[in-house]
Amino acid sequence: MMTNNSIPHFGLYGESNWIDDPDFFHIEAIESRSSHLDWKIKAHRHAQLFQILILKSGSANIQMDEQQQHLLGSWAIIVPTGVVHSFQFAPDTDGRVITIAVPVIDRIGKEAEQIIKPLLNQPGYIPFNGQPSMLGELWPLIEQLEKELQYSREGRGLMCHYLINAILLQLRRQQRLSGEQHAVMSTQDRQMQALKTLIEQHYKEHWSSDQYAQALGSSISRLNRASKAVLQQSIHDLIHGRLLLEAKRQLLYTGQSIEEIAYNLGFKDPAYFSRFFKKNTGYPPGRFRAASQQPIQ
């Protein structure tokens, strides 16, 4: 149930008590989930679920964290775990929502890992407009996944895993064709993904740059060089950026007090949190909250 004190964490939107099944995945039409809600999905996030929205036709206003986007036509929308997102679809928008539990993603084979993993690491939009053949290759896989979930047949789970991998591969191919990222992760790329994973796990503990370097078996200077080369940011900037992102999420999407947010983010002194926030945004937390526009509800 949604409250004013925290960002809602849902399995599927509006279903907070989903079964904690490591093989959980789900597919449904956008219409079936949103039409009775006036085609609006309010701001929420998933702690252990990865989502893909495939728009075949129609349009949508989308907010992911602070970024807003209007999409028209055929698109894939990538929503990683933990990202606050909301949608307002045009009536009769045709598409599907695929929800995949993190353990399913984690079991991607080593052969496919380097290809697929870049797709999963950050929010993104993959265009299919003007490329009906690419969408034509993807859509039968989606329809087959829907059929598999309708009937209890021999090997259903295995077939669904194959289909999910195939869908992810097709999306990654299209992402590459749209020029968003390089195909194969270099050694530095993999190291940076490992760094971002560690930051995600420990940013509330306020680990130092040295602690991250030690955890990755590197020196601070080498890790900083790699971070600046791949991500154009120092380790220090990445750590502060992640704290700042979560602070903004809490200020925008919850009713928690500034003191509560400070303590939740590992700050022992709310005054220090306020100075940190103002230094990095130019605004004290209360003013940022008051001035910021709220997402589509």
HURANOR-V977347 format. One record per run of one state. SS is the DSSP state (hx for helix, st for strand, lp for the rest). FROM is the first residue (numbers start at 0). LEN is the number of residues. If there is no record, write none. Layout:
SS | FROM | LEN
SS | FROM | LEN
//
This chain:
lp | 0 | 8
st | 8 | 1
lp | 9 | 2
st | 11 | 1
lp | 12 | 2
st | 14 | 1
lp | 15 | 9
st | 24 | 5
hx | 29 | 8
lp | 37 | 2
st | 39 | 6
lp | 45 | 3
st | 48 | 9
lp | 57 | 1
st | 58 | 6
lp | 64 | 2
st | 66 | 6
lp | 72 | 2
st | 74 | 5
lp | 79 | 5
st | 84 | 5
lp | 89 | 4
st | 93 | 8
hx | 101 | 5
lp | 106 | 3
hx | 109 | 11
lp | 120 | 3
st | 123 | 4
lp | 127 | 4
hx | 131 | 19
lp | 150 | 5
hx | 155 | 22
lp | 177 | 9
hx | 186 | 19
lp | 205 | 3
hx | 208 | 7
lp | 215 | 4
hx | 219 | 12
lp | 231 | 3
hx | 234 | 19
lp | 253 | 4
hx | 257 | 7
lp | 264 | 5
hx | 269 | 12
lp | 281 | 3
hx | 284 | 7
lp | 291 | 6
//
